[in-house]
Amino acid sequence: ERWELSASTSAPPHPYSSRQAHKREMAADKVGYQHLPDKPVPYIEVPVPTAVRQEAPAAPRCVLKSTCGCLSVATGVRIAAVLDMIAGASGLLMAVLILVARTKEHAIDKAVERGLEHAWGNSTNATLKIAETIASMNHGINLAARILPLLVIVAAISVFFGVVGWRAANGSKNHALYFMIWKTTHAVFSLFSCSLFHILISLYTALLCRSHWIALSADVLPLRAAVVILETDKTKTVSGDDA
């Protein structure tokens, strides 16, 4: 019984037996290994930027740096805007006075007649002169009443562009463009005026507004400045492994 029990009990595996079996399996795999066919390596075309020197366009001419040599350009634009608002407000006030005169025409005639009679007397010649004066005054009131709508429109436009000019002086680029167009149009119409002073002031104001708009648009560049521009006219071949 002792002999049978010892014979039936198996001995533990040797520690190197599993390693040897693994090596044998790897050798068998190497025998059956076949090299894969060579494949072409893909290439990628990568654009390489190159620096090209170009000269920027010349800065715009006739650009003012100050107003009358002592104030900034923005201050000059603000002054022009204030003058437009004052002119528009005066036009609206004039329209109100014309409307009141038209509605109170008879009362005004009587008041003027009493005043002229007290100054000129009650003679025949004085009475004729008073009648002519009152008729002339009524004709002026009627003529002003006919152009009253146009006067109101012009005054409202002047006030509107005065506000636009005020915002342009505060640094708004779009309002500076609109105010420049308004002042340029005003300068063109002033050419038909007989006053040389009015023409010069209108042209100077238009040039001032143009300079302010150019400054806000950042279009003032140094003359003949060199600019570097990147172009992709050349390409470099890079293999797929490098990419």
C-alpha positions as CSV (number, residue, x, y, z in Angstrom):
1,E,0.0,0.0,0.0
2,R,2.8,2.4,0.8
3,W,4.3,1.7,-2.7
4,E,1.1,2.2,-4.5
5,L,0.4,5.5,-2.7
6,S,3.9,6.9,-3.5
7,A,3.6,5.8,-7.1
8,S,0.2,7.5,-7.6
9,T,1.4,10.8,-6.2
10,S,2.9,12.9,-9.1
11,A,6.0,15.0,-8.6
12,P,5.7,18.9,-8.8
13,P,6.5,20.5,-12.2
14,H,10.0,21.8,-12.6
15,P,10.1,25.6,-12.6
16,Y,12.0,25.8,-15.9
17,S,9.7,23.5,-17.8
18,S,7.1,26.2,-18.5
19,R,9.7,28.6,-19.8
20,Q,11.1,26.0,-22.2
21,A,7.7,25.3,-23.5
22,H,7.1,29.0,-24.1
23,K,10.4,29.3,-26.0
24,R,9.5,26.3,-28.1
25,E,6.2,28.0,-29.0
26,M,8.0,31.2,-30.0
27,A,10.4,29.3,-32.2
28,A,7.5,27.6,-34.0
29,D,5.9,31.0,-34.6
30,K,9.2,32.4,-36.1
31,V,9.3,29.5,-38.5
32,G,5.8,30.3,-39.8
33,Y,6.4,34.1,-40.0
34,Q,6.4,35.8,-43.4
35,H,7.5,39.3,-44.2
36,L,4.8,41.7,-45.3
37,P,5.2,43.3,-48.7
38,D,6.7,46.8,-48.7
39,K,4.2,49.6,-49.1
40,P,4.9,53.1,-50.5
41,V,5.3,55.8,-47.8
42,P,2.6,58.5,-48.3
43,Y,3.8,62.1,-48.7
44,I,1.9,65.2,-47.7
45,E,2.3,68.6,-49.4
46,V,2.7,71.3,-46.7
47,P,2.7,74.9,-47.8
48,V,5.6,76.9,-46.5
49,P,4.9,80.7,-46.1
50,T,7.5,83.0,-47.4
51,A,7.9,86.7,-46.4
52,V,7.4,89.2,-49.2
53,R,8.1,92.9,-48.6
54,Q,5.5,95.3,-50.1
55,E,5.1,99.0,-49.7
56,A,1.9,100.3,-48.2
57,P,0.0,103.0,-50.1
58,A,0.7,106.6,-49.3
59,A,-1.2,108.3,-46.5
60,P,-4.1,110.5,-47.6
61,R,-3.3,114.1,-48.3
62,C,-4.9,117.3,-46.9
63,V,-5.3,115.9,-43.4
64,L,-5.5,118.4,-40.7
65,K,-3.8,117.7,-37.4
66,S,-5.4,120.5,-35.4
67,T,-8.2,123.2,-35.6
68,C,-6.8,126.6,-36.3
69,G,-3.5,125.5,-34.9
70,C,-4.5,125.5,-31.2
71,L,-7.4,123.0,-30.8
72,S,-7.7,119.4,-31.6
73,V,-9.6,118.1,-34.6
74,A,-12.3,116.6,-32.4
75,T,-12.9,119.9,-30.7
76,G,-13.3,121.6,-34.1
77,V,-15.9,119.0,-35.0
78,R,-17.7,119.6,-31.7
79,I,-17.8,123.3,-32.4
80,A,-19.2,122.7,-35.8
81,A,-21.8,120.4,-34.3
82,V,-22.8,123.0,-31.7
83,L,-23.2,125.7,-34.4
84,D,-25.4,123.4,-36.4
85,M,-27.6,122.8,-33.4
86,I,-27.8,126.6,-32.7
87,A,-28.7,127.2,-36.3
88,G,-31.4,124.6,-36.2
89,A,-32.8,125.8,-32.9
90,S,-32.9,129.4,-34.3
91,G,-34.8,128.1,-37.4
92,L,-37.4,126.4,-35.2
93,L,-37.8,129.5,-33.1
94,M,-38.3,131.5,-36.3
95,A,-40.9,129.1,-37.5
96,V,-42.8,129.5,-34.2
97,L,-42.7,133.3,-34.5
98,I,-43.9,133.2,-38.1
99,L,-46.8,130.9,-37.1
100,V,-47.8,133.2,-34.2
101,A,-47.6,136.3,-36.5
102,R,-49.7,134.6,-39.1
103,T,-52.4,133.7,-36.6
104,K,-52.4,137.1,-34.9
105,E,-52.0,139.2,-38.1
106,H,-55.0,141.5,-37.5
107,A,-54.0,142.3,-33.9
108,I,-50.4,143.0,-35.1
109,D,-51.8,145.3,-37.8
110,K,-53.8,147.4,-35.3
111,A,-50.9,147.6,-32.9
112,V,-48.5,148.8,-35.6
113,E,-51.1,151.3,-36.9
114,R,-51.5,152.9,-33.5
115,G,-47.8,153.1,-33.1
116,L,-47.2,154.7,-36.4
117,E,-50.0,157.2,-36.0
118,H,-48.6,158.2,-32.7
119,A,-45.1,158.7,-34.4
120,W,-46.2,160.2,-37.8
121,G,-49.4,161.9,-36.9
122,N,-52.8,161.8,-38.6
123,S,-52.1,163.6,-41.8
124,T,-53.0,162.2,-45.2
125,N,-49.5,161.4,-46.2
126,A,-48.9,159.7,-42.9
127,T,-52.0,157.6,-43.3
128,L,-50.9,156.5,-46.8
129,K,-47.4,155.6,-45.5
130,I,-48.9,153.7,-42.6
131,A,-51.2,151.7,-45.0
132,E,-48.2,150.9,-47.3
133,T,-46.1,149.8,-44.3
134,I,-48.8,147.5,-42.9
135,A,-49.4,146.0,-46.4
136,S,-45.7,145.3,-46.9
137,M,-45.5,143.7,-43.4
138,N,-48.5,141.5,-44.1
139,H,-47.0,140.5,-47.5
140,G,-43.8,139.4,-45.7
141,I,-45.7,137.4,-43.1
142,N,-47.7,135.6,-45.8
143,L,-44.5,134.8,-47.8
144,A,-42.8,133.5,-44.6
145,A,-45.9,131.4,-43.9
146,R,-45.7,129.8,-47.3
147,I,-42.1,128.6,-46.8
148,L,-42.8,127.6,-43.2
149,P,-42.8,123.8,-43.8
150,L,-39.4,124.1,-45.7
151,L,-38.0,126.2,-42.8
152,V,-39.1,123.6,-40.3
153,I,-37.6,120.7,-42.3
154,V,-34.2,122.5,-42.7
155,A,-34.1,123.4,-39.1
156,A,-34.9,119.9,-38.0
157,I,-32.2,118.5,-40.3
158,S,-29.7,121.0,-38.9
159,V,-30.4,119.9,-35.3
160,F,-30.2,116.2,-36.3
161,F,-26.8,116.6,-37.9
162,G,-25.7,118.7,-35.0
163,V,-26.4,115.7,-32.7
164,V,-24.6,113.5,-35.2
165,G,-21.6,115.8,-35.2
166,W,-21.5,115.7,-31.4
167,R,-21.4,111.9,-31.4
168,A,-18.7,112.0,-34.0
169,A,-16.6,114.3,-31.8
170,N,-17.0,111.7,-29.0
171,G,-15.3,109.1,-31.3
172,S,-18.1,107.4,-33.3
173,K,-16.7,106.4,-36.7
174,N,-20.1,106.0,-38.4
175,H,-21.4,109.4,-37.1
176,A,-18.1,110.9,-38.3
177,L,-18.7,109.6,-41.8
178,Y,-22.3,111.0,-41.8
179,F,-21.2,114.3,-40.5
180,M,-18.4,114.6,-43.1
181,I,-21.0,113.9,-45.9
182,W,-23.3,116.6,-44.4
183,K,-20.5,119.2,-44.2
184,T,-19.2,118.3,-47.7
185,T,-22.7,118.8,-49.1
186,H,-23.0,122.1,-47.2
187,A,-19.6,123.2,-48.7
188,V,-20.7,122.3,-52.3
189,F,-23.9,124.4,-51.9
190,S,-21.9,127.3,-50.4
191,L,-20.0,127.6,-53.7
192,F,-23.1,129.2,-55.1
193,S,-23.0,131.8,-52.4
194,C,-21.7,135.3,-53.1
195,S,-19.8,135.5,-49.8
196,L,-16.2,134.4,-50.0
197,F,-15.9,134.2,-46.2
198,H,-18.9,131.7,-46.1
199,I,-17.3,129.6,-48.8
200,L,-13.9,129.4,-47.0
201,I,-15.5,128.6,-43.7
202,S,-17.6,125.8,-45.3
203,L,-14.6,124.3,-47.1
204,Y,-12.4,124.4,-44.0
205,T,-15.2,122.7,-41.9
206,A,-15.6,120.0,-44.5
207,L,-11.9,119.3,-44.5
208,L,-11.8,119.3,-40.7
209,C,-14.6,116.7,-40.6
210,R,-12.8,114.6,-43.3
211,S,-9.6,114.6,-41.2
212,H,-11.5,113.5,-38.1
213,W,-13.1,110.6,-40.0
214,I,-9.8,109.5,-41.4
215,A,-8.3,109.6,-37.9
216,L,-11.1,107.5,-36.5
217,S,-10.8,105.0,-39.4
218,A,-7.1,104.5,-38.6
219,D,-6.3,105.1,-42.3
220,V,-3.3,107.4,-41.6
221,L,-0.2,105.3,-42.4
222,P,3.4,106.4,-42.5
223,L,4.5,107.2,-46.1
224,R,6.2,104.4,-48.0
225,A,6.0,102.0,-45.0
226,A,7.2,98.5,-45.6
227,V,4.7,95.7,-44.9
228,V,5.6,92.0,-44.7
229,I,3.0,89.7,-46.2
230,L,3.1,86.0,-45.9
231,E,2.5,84.1,-49.2
232,T,2.1,80.3,-49.7
233,D,3.6,80.1,-53.2
234,K,6.2,77.5,-52.2
235,T,5.5,74.0,-50.8
236,K,7.6,71.6,-48.9
237,T,7.3,67.8,-49.2
238,V,6.9,66.0,-45.9
239,S,6.6,62.3,-45.5
240,G,3.8,60.7,-43.6
241,D,6.0,59.6,-40.8
242,D,7.3,63.2,-40.2
243,A,3.7,64.6,-40.3
